[in-house]
Amino acid sequence: EPVGPVLDDLGLDQGQVGYCWAHSTTQAVHMIRAIMNQPYVPLSAYSVAATIKNGADEGAWGALSMDFIIKRGVWPQSLWPQGDRRVRSSNDPGWEEAKKYMITDGWEELQAAVYDRNMTFDQMMTCLLCRIPVIVDFNWWSHSVCAADPVEVEPGSFGIRIWNSWGD
């Protein structure tokens, strides 16, 4: 039984499209906005992934979507509905709205390629303890998620609670 609203109700489930790498970053933006007491605005990971991949259903890495949201922002779902893979022109006025939802602060390894930007467990835990969500790509799982907070799985052993774009 879900504790709060389910992802489908929020319009945040990635569905059958391989855009988890954009959802993980978009979910981090949602979390930061909540931490900052900003109003909840459902954001469209599809606006990021469809633009980068020209509408193709292709996987990638969370760092790629993070770089994109730093530069261009992410559209609200009211202007780019979840699941819509149609690409908008670069002069569409929606891009001005997307700038309201840009990542303006963060930590990343700039010299590394997007597929090689991996934090150590200690670095990730430090960010999470400071209430900074972390985009985590699990190659063994072929999936990208947003790490939300540290959890003690047994005495002295810690893991991470994730926000998964596949649903609750």
C-alpha positions as CSV (number, residue, x, y, z in Angstrom):
1,E,0.0,0.0,0.0
2,P,1.6,3.3,-1.1
3,V,2.2,5.9,1.7
4,G,1.5,8.9,-0.6
5,P,0.3,9.5,-4.1
6,V,1.5,7.0,-6.6
7,L,3.8,8.0,-9.5
8,D,1.1,7.4,-12.1
9,D,-1.1,9.9,-10.2
10,L,1.7,12.4,-10.3
11,G,2.4,11.8,-14.0
12,L,6.0,10.8,-13.2
13,D,6.1,7.1,-14.3
14,Q,8.4,6.7,-17.4
15,G,6.1,4.1,-18.9
16,Q,7.6,1.7,-21.4
17,V,10.1,4.3,-22.8
18,G,13.8,4.1,-21.8
19,Y,14.0,7.6,-20.4
20,C,14.9,6.6,-16.8
21,W,18.1,8.7,-17.1
22,A,16.0,11.9,-17.6
23,H,13.5,10.9,-14.9
24,S,16.2,10.5,-12.3
25,T,17.4,14.0,-12.8
26,T,13.9,15.5,-13.1
27,Q,13.0,13.8,-9.8
28,A,16.1,15.4,-8.2
29,V,14.8,18.8,-9.4
30,H,11.4,17.9,-7.8
31,M,13.1,17.0,-4.5
32,I,15.2,20.1,-4.4
33,R,12.1,22.3,-5.0
34,A,10.3,20.5,-2.2
35,I,13.3,21.0,0.2
36,M,13.3,24.7,-0.8
37,N,9.5,25.0,-0.1
38,Q,8.8,25.8,-3.7
39,P,5.3,25.0,-5.1
40,Y,4.9,21.6,-6.6
41,V,5.0,21.7,-10.4
42,P,5.0,18.4,-12.3
43,L,8.0,18.5,-14.6
44,S,8.4,16.6,-17.8
45,A,11.4,14.3,-18.1
46,Y,10.2,13.7,-21.6
47,S,11.0,17.4,-22.5
48,V,14.6,16.6,-21.7
49,A,15.0,13.1,-23.1
50,A,13.0,13.6,-26.3
51,T,15.0,16.7,-27.1
52,I,18.4,15.0,-26.5
53,K,17.4,11.9,-28.4
54,N,15.3,13.6,-31.0
55,G,12.2,11.6,-29.9
56,A,13.9,8.2,-30.1
57,D,13.4,5.6,-27.3
58,E,17.0,5.4,-26.3
59,G,18.8,5.0,-23.0
60,A,21.6,7.2,-21.7
61,W,23.1,8.4,-18.4
62,G,21.8,10.7,-15.7
63,A,24.7,13.1,-16.1
64,L,23.6,13.7,-19.7
65,S,20.2,14.9,-18.6
66,M,21.8,16.9,-15.7
67,D,24.0,18.7,-18.2
68,F,21.0,19.5,-20.3
69,I,18.8,20.8,-17.4
70,I,21.8,23.0,-16.3
71,K,21.9,24.6,-19.7
72,R,18.2,24.6,-20.8
73,G,15.9,23.6,-17.9
74,V,13.0,21.2,-17.9
75,W,9.4,22.0,-19.1
76,P,6.4,21.7,-16.8
77,Q,4.0,18.9,-17.8
78,S,1.3,21.5,-18.5
79,L,3.3,22.5,-21.6
80,W,5.0,19.2,-22.5
81,P,2.9,16.3,-21.3
82,Q,4.5,13.2,-19.8
83,G,4.8,10.5,-22.5
84,D,5.0,13.1,-25.4
85,R,8.1,12.4,-27.5
86,R,7.5,15.1,-30.1
87,V,10.5,17.4,-30.3
88,R,9.9,21.2,-30.0
89,S,11.8,23.8,-31.9
90,S,14.6,25.7,-30.1
91,N,12.6,28.9,-30.4
92,D,9.4,27.5,-28.9
93,P,8.3,29.8,-26.0
94,G,8.1,26.8,-23.7
95,W,11.9,26.9,-23.4
96,E,11.6,30.2,-21.6
97,E,9.3,28.5,-19.1
98,A,11.8,25.6,-18.8
99,K,14.5,28.1,-17.6
100,K,12.5,28.5,-14.4
101,Y,13.4,24.9,-13.6
102,M,17.1,24.8,-14.3
103,I,19.7,23.2,-12.1
104,T,21.8,26.1,-10.8
105,D,23.9,24.3,-8.1
106,G,25.4,20.9,-7.9
107,W,28.4,18.7,-7.8
108,E,29.7,16.8,-10.8
109,E,33.0,15.6,-12.2
110,L,33.3,17.8,-15.2
111,Q,36.4,16.2,-16.8
112,A,34.7,12.7,-16.9
113,A,32.5,11.6,-19.7
114,V,28.8,11.4,-18.8
115,Y,29.0,7.6,-18.6
116,D,32.0,7.7,-16.2
117,R,30.6,10.2,-13.6
118,N,30.4,7.9,-10.6
119,M,30.5,9.1,-7.0
120,T,32.0,6.9,-4.4
121,F,29.5,5.6,-1.8
122,D,31.0,8.1,0.8
123,Q,30.5,11.0,-1.6
124,M,26.9,10.0,-2.3
125,M,26.2,9.5,1.4
126,T,27.7,13.0,2.2
127,C,25.4,14.6,-0.4
128,L,22.3,12.7,0.9
129,L,23.1,13.6,4.6
130,C,23.2,17.2,3.4
131,R,19.7,16.8,1.7
132,I,21.2,16.8,-1.8
133,P,19.6,14.2,-4.0
134,V,22.0,12.1,-6.2
135,I,21.4,10.8,-9.7
136,V,22.6,7.2,-9.7
137,D,23.1,5.0,-12.8
138,F,23.2,1.3,-12.1
139,N,24.8,-0.3,-15.1
140,W,24.2,-3.8,-13.7
141,W,20.5,-2.9,-13.7
142,S,20.5,-0.8,-16.9
143,H,18.6,1.8,-14.9
144,S,19.0,5.3,-13.5
145,V,17.3,6.4,-10.3
146,C,17.3,9.4,-7.9
147,A,18.9,8.6,-4.5
148,A,16.7,10.2,-1.9
149,D,18.2,9.5,1.5
150,P,20.4,7.1,3.4
151,V,18.8,4.2,5.3
152,E,20.2,1.8,7.8
153,V,19.4,-1.6,6.4
154,E,20.9,-3.4,9.5
155,P,22.9,-2.2,12.4
156,G,26.1,-0.5,11.0
157,S,25.1,-1.2,7.4
158,F,23.7,1.5,5.2
159,G,22.0,1.7,1.8
160,I,20.0,4.3,-0.1
161,R,16.3,4.9,-0.5
162,I,15.6,5.6,-4.2
163,W,12.9,7.3,-6.2
164,N,12.2,5.0,-9.1
165,S,10.6,6.1,-12.3
166,W,9.0,2.7,-12.8
167,G,6.3,3.4,-10.3
168,D,5.9,2.8,-6.6
